[in-house]
Amino acid sequence: CPYTDMDKKEYVVHREVLDDERLDEVAQKGTWSTQLTIAERVKESFRCSVSRLKLMVLSWVPVLSWLPHYPVKENIMGDLISGCSVAIMHLPQGLAYAPLAGLRPVFGLYTSFYPVLIYFIFGTSRHISIGTFAVVSMMVGSVVERLAPDANFIGNGTNGTNVNTDARDAYRVQIASSLAVLTGIFQILLGVVKFGFVVNYLSEPLVRAYTTGSAFLVCVSQLKYIFGITPSQFSGPLSVIYTLVDICQLLPKTKVPELLVSVVALTILIAIKGISAYYRQKLPLPIPIELFLIVAATLATHFGGLNSKYDIGVVGQIPSGLEAPSAPDATLFTQLIGDAFAVAVVSYTISISLAKTFALKHGYKVENNQELLALGLSNTVGGFFQCYSVTASLSRTLVQESTGGKTQVAGIFSSIILLIAILQIGSFFEDLPMAILAAIVVVNLKGMFMQFVDLPMLWRTNKVDLLVWLVTFISTILLNLDLGLAVSVGFAIITLILRIQRPHYSILGLLSGTDLYLDIETYKEAKEIPGIKIFRSSASINYTNAEMYVDALQEKSGIDFGKLLSAHKKQEAELKQKQDIEKNEAEKEAKNQVFGQVSSGIFTLNEITEEKRGLTRQIRDIVSDFSLTERFPSGLGTGRVNWAFQHDPTISISDSDMGCHGDDGINQTLSDGDEEQGRVFRQGTHSIILDMSTTSFVDTVTVNTLKNIFSDLEQINLDIYLAGCQVCVVKQLETAGFFSEFIPKSKLFVTVHDAVLHVRKKHSRTDLLSVNLSCIRPTDPEFALNFLTEVKLLQ
């Protein structure tokens, strides 16, 4: 039983050496639990009962499980304040982000209203704020402007270049709402088939770089409002470069009044947000500077006549009331499939990342698949009410959490305030300058631009992730959001494959006084065990790296399988021919000696019998002495001998200490053979242990590779063992027919230490018998036969 000493922090464990078969007996593998068959599991999944139906409904509609138990006294005030604070942010952000999507500002208010109600019913996060977001708005805008450019709606004006904005805007709403519905359908389907883990394929550096690149594109798109110019529309790869060049060429035509409005708005926003951040611990809620600025700018424009006097661009007509629901244009789906899937993945990634962050902070759990369903339903239902695709917003989520929000009831209060704004005061913002909205958008991108601080951190910690970050950022800017995402994901997967294909291979050595086996190139005190090579790969063996695994095994162990097999076959043929000749000569010589000795009367029958008895006693004494229990030298503790910890000085497996066996042993046989083979055996390598603890699965190529390794090494008289296989790997090996008469399960050990102990014990006994028995040279053929039989019985 284990003994622990907490003061010295040491432990000692006494147990038998366990191979896989013995472990199954000791641990009673598979004898205590039963698994349902596939038919039983299918039957169970279709079983219907009241309790099962109730559980299913509660899991699909989470609001039914928590709202009846909502603690009104504890949470209502915090949710009320939080909802009002988020609504104050929803209003300006909805108005500002809708133009990013190529839509009129009022559709940003719709998008901030309907999806929030749907997420309240189906969502599992208590803190995230669903609605408009700059990155997703930009993704929608790129699709809308590609399918509905201004050039398609040029009317017959006086100069022949007037754009029919009413027709253009109506068609763009159809595109955006159809995209939202298709995005939601993708998310619902992924949630139903439990595909929430798809977000794991988008690494954090990729997501952060993608949002940073998107922020750059958003910023560029707002320059036309800040400078009051009208650049040409470009789409496709390098469109941002063409846009920047066009803007630079149009800078001499900048509207100075509009630029002044933008500069003043940017200065006020940056200053007040800085003050709010500095005193955030003392303020009950962030200063709603965006709302104050919108109200002030609208009043100034309306009563100062800035639009008519200085031609400052304004929001324009905002209809009051809600639009009637309408079905999306299904004929657009074929053109939107790729974009919808990209939006679905990006919006879900942003949303689930924020949800998990705040769930971890406040100690509750969010369900990946349910979040997919909730976001998908928010997009699908919202698409029927002229909303575009939504996701969670970091800035609003921070406000909702920091102002005391406890549940999604805060979203209900936020939606009520937005409903009042849409029904009653929406038209008030018709005179709001677009430059103000552009300034709000640019300032709110600060958090995403701050992600540039990732670069020095990644340079210090992981240069591969740094490369993913840079490639994602550059491809997003140059190739736009859709192609940029595809290239980024492809590049990230390639780096993952390359890292899997290039694992770290090492030879392990024993750390003295422990059962720890460490990389000898990393740890100075880790020493190789004489005669044993322990090989480990840092990654699973699979079809992509199986060949490299074999090459690394040969390189690290110093054993060239091909050369040794060729030399072995050559020597085997030569040895067989030599043995046939020697056998014939030995038989003739033995007959002559026996008949000569008997006829001359040199040996009597009694003397021959006495010689046999003496040699037999000698053999028994050798084996008996070897079987005695050994003890550790002083200072190493007591108990059974641990062959891996301390090498018995009286027993050596190196050729230099093998006595007369060294004269007629392996080196003698190989001295005329291949030089490489002789070098390997002179080093004393007799066993190889493959540490499989890092392997999580095996495929067909892996099984065949391991079979070939066993076959090759067995032919050159090297023992090979597997150690540390996980239960699932052992099961896969059994299913694949890996174990057989030639590869028994006794070759598989629970740990590397078990395998080492087995090898040391086996080869110490073999070496001791070889050293002592090789010096015995019986001359009687009959005695030699009995002698070998006796040795076999004793072993």
N, C-alpha and C positions, 0 to 999 in steps of 0.2 A: 504494500500500500504506500501511497506517496507520503513523504515526510517533508514538511516545510519549516524553514527557519527564517522568520521575517527579519531578524536582525542582520544576518549575513546575506539575506536574499539569495539563498541557495536551495536547490531541491534535488532529491534523489528518488529515482523511480526504479523499482525492481519488477521486471516482467519478463515473460518469455519473448523470444524473437518471433515476430508474427509475419508470416506470408499471407497472401490474400485468402487462401482456403482456411487457414487457422483462424484468421480474423472473423470470417463468416461464422465459424463455430462458436468462438468466444462471445461475439457481439450479437449472435442469433439473428443474422441477416434474414429479413423477409419472413420471420416466423411470428411476428406480433401484430402486424397490420395487414389488412386486405384492401386491394384497390378495385374500384368498380370497372367492369368491362366497358368497352365502347358502347355496346348496345344499352347497358344499364345507365350510362351517363346520358346518352341521347334520350332515353325514356325519362330520366330524372329531369332533364331540361324542359321537357314538354308536360311535366306533371303540373297540374293546376289545383290550387287550394286557396282558401280565403286569405290565410296568412302569407302565402307566397305572392298572391296578387297585391296585397297591401304593401308588402316589402318592395315589390317592383315599382308600384306607383310612387312610393315615397322616394325611391332612388332616382326615378326619372323626373319627378317634380319636387325638388328639395324644399321648396317653400312650405309645403304641407307638413313637413316634419319639424321645422323650427319656428314658423310663425305662430302656431297655437300656443307655444311655450315662450313667446316673446316677453321678456321682463320689461314691462312698460316703465315702471318707476326708475329703473336703473339706466335704461338706454334711450328713452324717448327724447330727452333734452339734448343729448350728444348727437343723436341722429338728426334732429331738427336743425341744430346749428350747422352741422356738417353739410346737410342737404342744401341749405341756403347758400353756404360758402361755395359749394361746387356749382350751383346754378349760376352764381355771379361769374364764375369762370367759363361755364358752358356757353353763356350768351356771346361774349366777344370771340371766343375760340370757334364757335359754330359759324358766326358771321365771317371770320377770317379764313377758316380752312376750306369753306365751300368753294371759293374761287380757285383754290389749288386743285380741286377736282373738276374744274371747268364748268362749275354750276353757279347759279345765283346764290347770294348769301342766305336767303331764306331756307334753302334746302339743307344748309348746315344746322339750322334750328330744328328742322324735322328730324334730322339724323341724331340730334342730341336728346330727342324726346322719346320716340317709339322704341328704339332698341334698349333703352334703359329699363323700360317697363317689362320687356320680355326677359331680360337678364335677371331682374328681380325675382321672377318666377322660377327660372331654371338654373341659375348660377349657383355655385358653391362657395365663391369667395365673398367675404364680408366687406371688403375694403376697396376693390378696384372700381374705377369709374369708367364705364363703357360710353363710347361716343366717338366724336371726330378726333382724328390724330393726323399730324402733319405728314408722316411718312406714307400712311395708307391713302390719305387724300391725294398725295402726289402720284402714287401708283394708279389710282383711279383716273386722275387727270391725264396721265400719259396715254391711257387707253381711249379716253373720251376724245382727246385732241387728235389721236391717230385715226379714229373712225369717223369723226365729225369735224374736220378742219374748216376754218372760215372759207377756204376756197370753194367748198361745196355749196355755199349758201350766198353767193354773190348775186345781187339783184340787178335790176335795170334802172339804176339811179342816173343822175345827171352826168356823172363821170364813169359810169359803168362799173364801179368798184364798191358800191355799198353792199354791206353784208346784212342779210335778213336775219337779225339777231333773234327774233321771236321763233322762227322755224329752227334755227340752229340750237337755241337753248332747249326747246321742247324735245328735239331729237337727242340731245346730250343727256337729258333727264332719263329718257328711255334706256340709253346705253348704260348709264350709271346704276339705275335700278335693276336692270337685267343682270348686270355684273354682280350686284349685291345678292340677288336671288341665287345665281349660279354658285357664287362663293359660299353662301350658306348651305346649299345642297351638298357641295363637296365636304364641308365641315360636318354636317349631319351624318353623311355616309361614313366618314372616317370615325366618327364617334360611335356609331352603331356597331361597326366591325372591330371595335376596341383598338383603334389605330392611333391612340393618343401619343404613343411613344415616338411617333414620327418626328416630333420636335427635337428628340435627342440627336438626330442627324445634323441639326444646325448647331454648331458649337457656339459658345459664348463669344469668342473673338469674331466669328463670322457675323453673328447678329449685331454686335456692337459696331463693327466696321460697316455693315450694310446700312444701319440707321444713320451713321455718320455721313456716309456717301449720299444717302437720301436727303439729309439735312442740307448738304451742299447744293443739291439740285433744287431743293425748295427755296433756298436763299437766292439762287440765280433767277428763279421764276418770279421773285418779288421785286427784282431790280426795276422792271418796267413801271411798277407803281411808284417806287421811290423817286425815280428820275422823271416820271411823267412822259415816257416815250412809248412807241409802239413798234417793237422789233418784229421781224418776220417769224413765223412759226416753223420750227424744224422738228423732225421726228427721226427715230432710228439711231443707230450708233453715231457717236460724236456730235449729237445734236446740241449738247450743252456747250461744246467748243464753238460751234457755228453761232449759237445764241450769244455767247460772250463777245465774239468778234463783232456781231451785228450791233450789240449794245454799245460797244466802244466806238463804233462808227457813228452812232446816233447821239453820243454824248453832247456834241455841240448844240443839238436841238432840245436839250433838257429844259423842262418847265421850271423856272426858278421858284415860283410860289409853291409848287408841289414838292420840290426838293426841300424848301424851308420847313414845310409842314412835317415832312418825314424826319428831318434832323431834329426838330423840336420834340416830336413824339418819341424818337429813339432816346434822346437825352433824358427825358422825363421818365421813361420806362426803366432805363438802366439805373438811374439814380434811385428811384423809389424802390425798385426790386432789391438793390444793394442794401438800402437801409432796412427793408423788411427782413432780409436774410440775416443782417447783423443783429437785429433785435428780436429774432424769432422766438427766443425763450421768454421774452417779456410781453410779446403781443398775443392776444387771445386767438387771432387768426391773421393770415397774411393780408396786407393792405390790398384791396381790390382796385389797383391802379388802372387795369385795363378797362374796367367798367366806368370809372371816373373819367378816363381819357375819352372813351367813346361818347359819353354823354356831353362832355365839354366840347369836343370837336364837332358833334352834330349841331349843338346849339350855336356855336360860332359860325359854322357854315350856313346854317339856315337864316340866322338874323343878320349875318354880315354879307350875305350874298356872294360868298367866295366862289361858288360854282359859276355864276353868271359873269362876275367881274374878272376872275383869273383863270377860268376854264379848268378848275380843279375837278378831277374825276371823283364821282360819288357812287354809292351803292346802287341807287336807282330804285325803281318800284319794288316794294315788298308787299305782297298781298296779305291781307289779314285772314285768319281762319285756317282750318286744316283742309288739305286736299282729299278728295274722295279716293279710296283705294282703287288701284287698277292693276291688271295682270301685266307682267313683263312681256317684252317682245321675244318670244321663244326662237324666232328666226335668227336672232343675234347670237344665240348660244354657241353655234359652231365657230364663230369668230372670237369668242371670249373664253374658250375652254382653258387655254394655256394661261391667260392672264388671271382668270378666276382661281385656278389652282395656286398660282404664285401668291395672290392676295390672301387666299385662305391660309396658306402656310405661314406667311409673314405675320398676319394679324393674330393668328393663334399663338405663334411663338412669343410675340410681345405680351399678349394677354396672360398666358400661363406663366411667363417669367415673373411678371409683377404679382400675380396671384400667389405663387409659391413663396415669393420673398416675404410678403406680408403675412401669409399663413404661418410661416416659420417664426416670424417675429412675435405673433400673438398666440401661437400654440394651438392651431387647429389645422385641419387637413382639407385640401382641395383635390377633387377627382379629375384626372386628366381627361378621360373620355366624356365625363359629364360637362366639363368646361367646353369641350368641342361642340357638344350638342347645344349648350346654352348660347355660345357665340354663333353657331350656325343658324339657330332659330331666330336670334336677334337680327342677323343679316337677311334671312329669308323673309320674315314678316315685315321688316323695315323696307325691303325692296318693293313690297306691294303698296307702300305709302310714300313713294318717291324719296326714299333714303338711299344713301350710298354706303359702301362697306365701312364697318366700324371695328374698333379694337379698344383696348384700355389705354388711357393716357397717364403717363407718369406724373405730370404736374398736378392734374386733378386728383389722382389717387393719393398723392402726398398730402394734399389739402384735406381730402375726405378723412384720412387717417389722423392727421395732426390736429384737426378741429374737434375730435371726440367722437367720430363716427364709429359705431359698433357693428352695425349690420347693413344690409342693402335697403333697409327702410329709408336710409338717407337718400337713396336714389329716387324713392317715391316723392319725397319732399322736393327734390331737385326738379323732377318732372312736372310737378304742380306749378312751380314758379315759371318754368319754361312754357308751359301751356298758357299761362296768363300772358306772358310776353308775346307768344305767337298770336293769340286771339285779340289782344287789346293794344299793345304798344309796338308791334312789329313795324308798322308804317312810320313810326317816329324816326327810325334809323335810315330812312331813304336818303337823307342829306349827309350821311356819314362818309367822309373822304376815304377812298380806297388806300391812300397813303398811310392812314392810321392803322388800317387792318394789316397792311404789309409790315409796318413797324412792329405790331404785336406779334406777327408770325416770326419775324427775324429774331426778336428778343427771346421768344420762347424756345428757339433752337439752341440756346446757350448750353443747356444740359447735354445735348447730343454732340455739340462741338467739343465739350469738355472731355469726351471720350478719346481725344487725341493723347491724353495722358497715359493711355494703354501702351503706347509705343515704347517708351523707355522701360516700363515694367516688363513687357514681353521680351525686349532685347536682353534683359538680365535673366529671365526665367525660362523662356521657351522660344527659340528662334523659329521653329516650325510654325507655331501659332502666330508669331509676328509676320511670317510670310503669308499666312492665310489672311491676316488682317489687311495687309497692304494690297494683296491681289483682289480681295473683295472690295475694298474702298476704290481702287483704281478702275476695276471692271464696272462697278456700279455707276461711276461718273462717266466713263467713256462709252459704255454700251447701253446705258439707261437701266431702269429698274428691273425689267423683265429678263433681258439677256444677261444683265449683270448678276442677278440672283442665280440663274442657271450655271453660269461660268463659275461663280463662287462656290456653289455646292459641289460641282464637279471637281474643282481643284481641291477642296477640302477632303473629298472622298479619295482622291488620288494620293494625297499626303497620308491619309489613314492607311491605305493599302501598302504604300511604301514602308511605313513604319512597322506594319505587321510583317512585311516581307523581309525586313532588316532587323530582326531582334538581336539582342545581345546574347552571345554564346559564351559559356564559361566552363572551366574545369574547377570543381569544388575541392576544397581541402578541409580537414578537420581542425577545429579550434581546440587546442589541448585542454583536457579536463572537462569538456562539454560534449554534447551530441549535436553541435551546430556545425553545419557544412557551408562554408563561405567561398566566394570567388577568390582564388589564390592571387589573381592579379590586382585585386582591390584590397585585400586584407593580408598584411605581412605575416601575421601569426597563424594564418590558415595553412596547414601543411598537407601535402598529398600523402595518402596512405600507400606504402610500398606495394606495388603490384596491382593497385586498383585505380582506375580512372573513372571519376564521377562527372558526368556531363549534363549540363542543364541549358535549356533555352528559355529566354525571358518571355516568350509568347507561345501560344498554341501552335502545334504543328498542323498544317493543313496543305491543301494542294498548291497553294501559292508559294510556300517556302520549304516544302518537303525536300527538294533537291539540295537547297542550301543547308538544310539541317544535316544531311549526310556529309556534305563537303566540310562543314564546320566541325563535325564529329571527327573526321579523319585528320583535319588540320590541328585541332586542339589536342587530340590524343596522340598524334604522331604516328598513326597507323594508316597506311595506304592499303585499303581493302583490295584494290585491283592488283597491285604488285604482289601482295602476300598470297592472293589466290593463285596467281600465275606460278609463283615460286613453289607454292604448296603442291600444285598438280604436277609440276616438273619433278619435285623431290619425291613425291609419292610414287611416280612411275619408276624413278631411279632406285628408290628404296625397295620397291617390290621386286625389281629385277635382282638386286643385290641380295635380298633376303632369300629368294628362291635358290640362288647359288650357294649361299652360306648354309641354308637348311640341308641341302643335299650333302655338302661336305661335313656338316656337323653330325648328321645321321651316320655317315660312314665312319667318322672318327670315334663317335660314341660306341658303336658296335665293336670296333677294333679294341678300344680301351677296356670295355667290359669283359669281352672274351679273353683279352690278354691278362687282365687282373685275376679273373676267376681261374684261368688255367695255371697261372703262376703261383696262385695261393696267397697273393698279397693281402686281400681283404677276406675276412670270414663273414658269414651272414650275420652273426651277432654284432660284429664291429659296424657293419653298414646300418643295422637297426639302431645301434647306440648313437651313431652320427645323426640319424634322422631325428631321434628323440631330443638330442641336444639342441639342434637347430630349431625344432618346433618350440622348445621351452624358450629359446632366445626371442623368437617372434612374439610369443605370448607376453613375455616380459616387456617388450617394446610397446606393444599395444596397451598393456596394463599401465605402464608408466605414463603413457600419453593420456589415458583416461582419467588420471588423478586430477582432482580439483586444484586449480592454480590459485595463487593469492597475489594481490597487488603488492608492489614494493611499499616500504614504509612511507607514510605521508600521503598516499593516494586513496586511503579509505579501505574498507573491508567489504566482503561480499563475494559474489561470483565474479569470475574473470570477465572483463569487458575487453574483448580482443581489439576493439577499435580505439580504446583509450591508450593502452600500453602494450608495446610490442615485446614479447618474451625474448630476452637476449639469447636464450638457448635454442630458439626456433627462428630460422631465417628462410625467407623465400627467395632471396637473391641468389644468383648463380655462384657468387664467390664463396658462399658459405654452405654449399650443398655437398661437401665431402666428396667421396668417390663417385657420387651421382653426377657430379659435374663433369667427370671424365667421359661418361657414356650417356649423358642426358641430352637435353634439347639442343644445347649449343653444339654438341658433337654432331648431331644430326644436321644442323643447319649451317655448319661451318663452310660447306661447299656450295650452299644455295645462295639465294638472293641476299644481297648485303643489307637491304632495307629490312627484310624479315629478321635477319640476325640481330640488327640493331634494336628492334622492338623487343625481342625476347631477352636480349642482354640487359635491357632496362628493367626486366622483371615483371612486365605487364601481363597479368593472367586473367583479369576480370574487368569488365566495363559495366557501370551502373548508369542507367538513363533516368535522371530525375524528371518525372512527368507531372510534378505538382502544379506547374503553370498551365498545363493543357486542360482546356475546358470541354473540348469535344474532339472526336477523330472522324475523318472522312475516309472514303475508300482508298485514296492515294496514301493517306497516313498509315493505314493498316498494312497496305502492300509494302510501303517503305520500311516499316518496322519488321515485317516478315523477312525482307531481304537482308536487313542488318543482322538479324538473328542467324539466318542461313549462312551468310558470309563469314561471320565471326566463329560460328561453330565449326566450319570447315578448316579454319586456321587455328583450331584448338584454343580459342578464347571464350571464356564464359561471359554471358551477358544477362543482365537482370533489369527489370523495370521497378521503379519505386515511386511511391507517393501518388498513385493514380486516384483520381476522384471516383466515387461510386458510379456516377453517370458514364465516365470514360470506360470503366471496367465493363459495364453493361453493354456499351457500344462495341467494345472489343469482342465480347462473347457473341453478340449478335452477328458480327462480321466474320465469325469463325477464325479468330486470331489464334486462340489457344487450341493446341492439338497435342499429339503424342510427342512431337518434336519441340513444341513450345508449351510445356505444362504450366499450370497456374502457380506452381511452386517457384517459378521464375519471377513472380510478382510479389513485391513486399510492400508493407504498409508505409514505411518511411525509408529514407536513405540509410539511416542508422541501422535499421533491421537488416537491410541488405548487406551492409558492411560487416556486421557481426557474423552473419551467415558465411560470407566469403572468407573472412579471416579464420573462422573455425575450420571450414572445409579445407582450405589450402595449408593451414598449419599442420593438420593431421596427415595430409597427403605428402607434404614435404618431409615430415619426420620419418614416415615409413620409407620414403624414397631414399633418404640419406643412409638409413641403417640397412635396408634390405638390398640395396644395390651392391654392397660389398660381399654378399653371400654368393658363392659361385659353386653350386653342387655339380659333381661330375657324373652322378648316376642319373640317367634319363628317367627312370621310374621314380626316383626320389624327387627329381625336379618337378614332375607332374603332381605328386602328392604335396610337395612344398607349396606350389602356387595355389592348390586347392585349399590348403590350410590358411594361407594368407587371406584368401577371399572370404572364408568363413569368419576369420577374426575381424575383418573390416566391417 
